[in-house]
Amino acid sequence: MVQIPKTPAPPSPAPSRSVPTSADVARLAGVSRATVSYVLNNTSAVRISEPTRRRVHEAAKELGYVPHAAARSLRAGHSRMVLIPAPTFPVGPLYSRFLTDLQNALAALDYTVVQHGTGGPHGDEAARAWAELRPVAVLVPGSGLGPRGVAVLKRSGARVVVTLGPETIEGAHALLMDHDVVGHSAGAHLYDRGRRRIGVVVPQEPGLETFSAPRLDGVRQSVRGTDATVTELPLAYDEQAAARLAARWRSLGLDAVFTYNDEYAMLLMRALLDEGIRVPEETAVVGADDLMLGRLMRPRLSTVRLELPCGRELAELVDRAVRKPATEPETHKMLGATVLHRESS
């Protein structure tokens, strides 16, 4: 009889390492579990020496221990998540820097920042999707959220809702971004420089009308009651569109232009120079945002520098409201503007 060799049984899987617990950290650090909780949750009500804090952090790192967010939320009665929906409009370097600054400041206060994508519903309908994540705070850029959406978020456990936009919303803290001041600053500067026929670029990119419309209004307000005129100039952000506008520039009779921001300023100024129109002799150009590239242009670009609060101030507002959710919503104006006069105007 032929014996068929038996196939060897597969080796038994190695026993999986158990998930480290706070008790393991306490044992390794030589402290109580309560001390571990105080240290890793940044509890300020209990004074713990720096050497003890260091031992706890080193033990947690050695064991690979990470506090359980859900358990922490149950103990505290709320999460530590701050939700920031991604803007539905194109953002530039200024907003990106502000957002990074804000995230770092919130992290220093032991909050976790989560950015929510732009796909799906918007406004009050989007608030339902945000509420499913049970954030303790929601910071909403732009417009679209209404009182109904704020109520949905608060019923789901959000202790604070902050809007960053042109208007206040019932039940929410408001950081007002009044873009009229940007256009007003640019228009007043051009008028003071002797310009009387001022064009204003209005971007055709979807989503930017929230900012471009008040900037146009600001220019109009700055010269209201004077002998100056303001001409609206719709412009897509591409070289061909800029070239077409530059080709008919002399027929428009303009002696100045506020270009919405520095990117549109550089786009249009290059097209004007290619068309043989001298800047600033024939046409003065002013942008906004004070980008480094504008300073490298020749002629150097005059611009409106936008002044936003530092992220730490907003993070502290969020933290105050989380600790005392019954306080009345605050309203702060957060956008200032200063013209930086350079060679282009």
C-alpha positions in Angstrom: 0.0 0.0 0.0 1.3 3.4 -1.0 1.1 5.8 1.9 0.3 9.4 1.0 2.3 11.8 3.1 0.1 14.0 5.2 0.1 17.7 4.5 1.5 19.4 7.5 -0.9 21.5 9.4 -0.5 25.3 9.0 1.4 26.8 11.9 -0.8 28.3 14.6 -1.1 32.1 14.3 1.1 33.9 16.8 -1.0 35.2 19.7 -1.9 38.8 19.1 -0.6 41.3 21.5 -3.3 42.7 23.7 -4.2 46.4 23.3 -2.4 48.4 25.9 -4.6 50.0 28.6 -4.2 53.0 30.9 -3.6 50.4 33.7 -0.5 49.2 31.7 0.7 52.8 31.4 0.1 53.4 35.1 2.1 50.3 36.0 5.1 51.2 33.8 5.1 54.8 35.0 4.6 53.9 38.6 1.5 56.1 39.1 -2.2 55.6 39.5 -4.6 55.2 36.7 -6.2 58.5 37.7 -2.9 60.3 37.2 -2.5 58.7 33.8 -6.0 60.1 32.9 -5.2 63.5 34.3 -2.0 63.7 32.3 -3.2 62.3 29.0 -6.4 64.3 29.1 -4.5 67.6 29.9 -6.7 68.1 33.0 -5.8 71.5 34.4 -7.8 71.2 37.7 -5.2 68.8 39.1 -1.6 69.8 39.6 0.9 67.2 38.5 4.7 67.7 38.5 6.5 67.9 35.2 8.7 64.8 35.9 5.5 62.7 36.6 3.9 64.0 33.4 7.1 63.1 31.5 7.1 59.5 32.9 3.4 59.1 31.9 4.0 60.3 28.3 7.1 58.2 28.0 5.3 55.1 29.2 2.3 55.7 26.9 4.7 56.1 24.0 6.7 52.9 24.8 3.5 50.9 25.1 1.8 52.5 22.1 -1.1 53.5 24.2 -3.6 56.0 22.8 -6.6 57.3 24.8 -9.9 56.1 23.5 -11.7 59.1 22.1 -15.2 57.7 22.6 -14.5 56.8 26.2 -13.1 60.3 26.8 -16.2 61.8 25.3 -18.4 59.7 27.6 -16.5 60.9 30.6 -16.5 64.5 29.6 -20.1 64.5 28.3 -18.9 65.8 24.9 -16.3 65.1 22.2 -13.1 67.1 21.5 -13.8 67.2 17.8 -13.9 70.6 16.0 -15.5 70.2 12.6 -14.5 72.6 9.8 -16.4 72.1 6.6 -14.2 72.6 3.5 -15.2 75.9 1.8 -17.3 75.8 -1.3 -15.3 78.6 -2.8 -11.7 78.7 -4.1 -9.3 79.6 -1.3 -6.0 81.4 -1.6 -2.8 81.4 0.5 -4.2 83.9 3.1 -7.1 81.6 4.1 -4.8 78.5 4.0 -2.4 80.2 6.4 -5.2 81.3 8.7 -6.7 77.7 8.7 -3.3 76.2 9.6 -2.8 78.7 12.4 -6.2 77.9 13.7 -5.7 74.1 13.6 -2.4 74.4 15.5 -4.0 76.6 18.1 -6.9 74.2 18.6 -4.5 71.3 18.9 -2.6 73.1 21.6 -6.0 73.3 23.5 -6.4 69.5 23.1 -9.0 69.6 20.3 -9.0 67.4 17.2 -9.7 69.3 14.0 -11.6 67.4 11.3 -12.2 68.9 7.8 -15.4 67.8 6.1 -15.4 67.5 2.3 -17.5 69.7 0.0 -19.4 66.8 -1.7 -23.1 66.3 -1.1 -25.6 68.8 0.3 -24.9 72.3 1.4 -26.2 74.7 4.0 -28.9 73.5 6.4 -29.0 70.1 4.7 -25.2 69.7 5.1 -25.6 70.4 8.9 -27.3 67.0 9.2 -24.3 65.3 7.8 -22.0 67.3 10.1 -24.2 66.5 13.1 -23.8 62.7 12.6 -20.1 63.1 13.6 -21.1 64.6 17.0 -18.6 67.5 17.0 -18.3 69.7 20.0 -17.9 72.7 17.8 -18.4 73.6 14.1 -16.7 76.4 12.3 -18.5 77.2 9.0 -16.8 79.3 6.3 -18.8 81.3 3.8 -22.6 81.6 3.7 -25.4 79.1 3.4 -26.0 77.9 6.9 -29.2 79.2 8.5 -30.8 79.1 11.9 -32.4 75.7 11.2 -29.0 74.2 10.6 -27.5 75.8 13.7 -30.4 74.2 15.7 -29.8 70.8 14.2 -26.1 71.0 15.2 -26.8 72.1 18.8 -29.5 69.4 19.3 -26.8 66.8 18.3 -24.4 68.0 21.0 -22.4 70.8 19.3 -21.8 73.3 22.1 -20.7 76.1 19.7 -21.3 77.0 16.1 -19.2 79.8 14.6 -19.8 81.3 11.1 -17.1 83.1 9.1 -19.0 85.1 6.6 -20.7 88.4 5.7 -23.7 88.2 8.1 -24.8 86.9 11.5 -26.9 83.8 11.9 -29.3 83.3 14.8 -27.8 81.0 17.5 -24.3 81.1 16.1 -21.2 83.1 17.0 -20.2 85.3 14.1 -16.9 86.3 12.7 -17.9 89.0 10.2 -15.8 89.2 7.1 -16.9 92.5 5.6 -15.2 92.6 2.1 -16.6 96.0 1.4 -13.6 97.4 3.3 -11.2 95.8 0.8 -12.8 97.4 -2.2 -13.3 100.7 -0.3 -9.6 100.8 0.5 -8.6 100.2 -3.1 -11.0 102.7 -4.5 -10.0 105.4 -2.1 -6.3 104.8 -2.8 -6.8 105.1 -6.6 -9.0 108.2 -6.2 -6.4 109.9 -4.0 -3.8 109.1 -6.7 -5.8 111.1 -9.2 -7.5 108.2 -11.0 -11.1 109.0 -12.1 -12.1 106.1 -14.4 -11.8 103.0 -12.3 -12.4 99.5 -13.5 -13.2 96.6 -11.1 -12.5 93.0 -12.0 -15.3 90.6 -11.1 -14.1 87.0 -11.3 -16.2 84.5 -13.1 -15.2 81.6 -10.9 -18.2 80.0 -9.2 -18.3 80.7 -5.5 -16.3 83.9 -5.5 -19.4 86.2 -5.8 -19.7 86.2 -2.0 -16.4 88.2 -1.9 -16.4 90.0 -5.3 -19.8 91.6 -5.0 -19.0 93.4 -1.7 -15.6 94.4 -3.0 -17.2 96.0 -6.1 -19.7 97.8 -3.8 -16.8 99.0 -1.6 -15.1 100.7 -4.6 -18.4 102.3 -5.6 -18.9 103.6 -2.1 -15.4 105.0 -1.9 -16.0 107.4 -4.9 -19.8 108.1 -4.4 -20.5 111.8 -4.8 -17.2 112.4 -6.7 -16.4 112.9 -10.4 -15.1 109.3 -10.6 -16.8 106.5 -12.5 -16.7 102.7 -11.8 -16.9 100.1 -14.5 -17.5 96.4 -13.8 -15.1 94.1 -15.6 -16.2 90.4 -15.7 -13.1 88.2 -16.2 -12.4 84.5 -16.2 -9.1 83.3 -14.8 -7.2 82.4 -17.9 -4.7 84.1 -20.2 -7.0 84.2 -23.3 -9.7 86.1 -21.4 -7.2 88.5 -20.0 -5.7 89.1 -23.5 -9.2 89.8 -24.9 -9.9 92.4 -22.2 -6.5 94.0 -22.7 -7.1 94.2 -26.5 -10.1 96.5 -25.9 -8.7 98.3 -22.9 -8.1 101.7 -24.6 -11.6 101.7 -25.9 -12.9 101.4 -22.3 -11.1 104.7 -21.4 -10.1 103.4 -18.0 -7.1 104.9 -16.1 -7.1 102.4 -13.1 -8.2 99.0 -12.2 -8.8 97.1 -8.9 -8.4 93.5 -9.8 -10.2 91.7 -6.9 -6.9 90.0 -5.8 -3.2 89.7 -6.6 -3.6 86.7 -8.8 -6.1 88.5 -11.1 -3.8 91.6 -10.9 -0.8 89.6 -12.2 -2.9 88.0 -14.9 -4.3 91.3 -16.2 -1.2 93.3 -15.7 0.8 90.9 -17.8 -1.9 91.1 -20.6 -1.9 94.9 -20.4 1.9 95.1 -20.7 1.8 92.7 -23.6 -0.7 95.0 -25.3 1.7 97.9 -24.9 -0.3 99.6 -22.2 2.0 101.2 -19.6 1.5 100.5 -15.9 1.0 102.8 -14.0 1.4 105.7 -16.5 -1.7 104.8 -18.5 -3.4 102.4 -16.1 -2.8 102.0 -12.3 -3.3 98.5 -11.0 -4.2 97.5 -7.4 -4.6 93.9 -6.2 -5.4 92.4 -2.8 -3.8 89.7 -0.5 -0.2 90.9 -0.6 1.2 87.8 -2.2 5.0 87.5 -2.5 4.8 87.1 -6.3 3.2 90.6 -6.5 6.4 92.0 -5.0 8.5 90.2 -7.6 6.5 91.6 -10.5 7.9 94.6 -12.5 6.4 97.1 -11.8 5.9 95.9 -8.2 2.2 95.4 -7.5 0.3 97.7 -5.2 -2.1 95.7 -3.1 -4.6 95.7 -0.2 -3.2 93.7 2.7 -6.0 91.8 4.5 -5.8 91.7 8.2 -7.2 88.5 9.8 -7.2 87.7 13.5 -4.6 85.1 14.6 -5.9 81.5 14.9 -5.2 81.6 18.6 -8.0 84.2 19.2 -10.6 82.1 17.4 -9.4 78.9 19.2 -9.8 80.7 22.5 -13.3 81.8 21.5 -14.2 78.1 20.7 -12.7 76.9 24.0 -14.6 79.5 26.0 -17.9 78.6 24.4 -17.3 74.9 24.9 -16.7 75.5 28.6 -19.7 77.8 28.9 -22.2 76.9 26.2 -25.0 78.9 27.7 -23.3 82.2 27.0 -24.8 84.6 24.4 -23.3 84.3 20.9 -20.5 86.8 20.2 -20.0 88.9 17.1 -16.6 90.1 16.0 -15.5 91.9 12.9 -12.4 90.1 11.7 -11.4 91.7 8.5 -9.2 94.8 8.2 -7.5 96.2 5.2 -4.5 98.4 4.5 -3.3 99.6 1.1 0.4 98.9 0.3 1.4 101.5 -2.3 4.1 100.2 -4.7 5.0 100.9 -8.3 1.9 99.7 -10.1 -0.3 102.6 -8.9 
